[in-house]
Amino acid sequence: MTDITLGSFGFLESFKTWEVSSKPSLSDHRHILFTFEGSPPVCLIRNPRGTNWDPFREGLKGILERGPKINIEDEAGLGLAIHSVQQALISAYVKNCPLTSAMTGKHYLKWTYE
């Protein structure tokens, strides 16, 4: 039987040990135990609830006012206008919604010995 552990390539250099547990798991599969060395990975997200909405609106307005004047009479111009508005929204959001550590339930993601 072959045991496979899937993970991102970035974890490959951090693996210290990997083994199949000999302890019962109450399943037809055994537990796979592994340890990492180095700093634990941190998952960062943007939570829309933490957005600074007034600066977001002001920044978005400024970006849109400085943007190119686009003729939306034809399909190409409309597509360009949509792309321009989309990029303005993303830019204003990134500037006004800080990155924070991801949470699971009520606890921040963290690696522990437990």
Secondary structure, DSSP 8 states (H G I E B T S, - for coil): --------GGGGGGEEEEEE--S--SSSS--EEEEE-SS----EEE-GGG--HHHHHHHHHHHHHHS-----SSHHHHHHHHHHHHHHHHHHHHHHS-EEE-EETTEE------
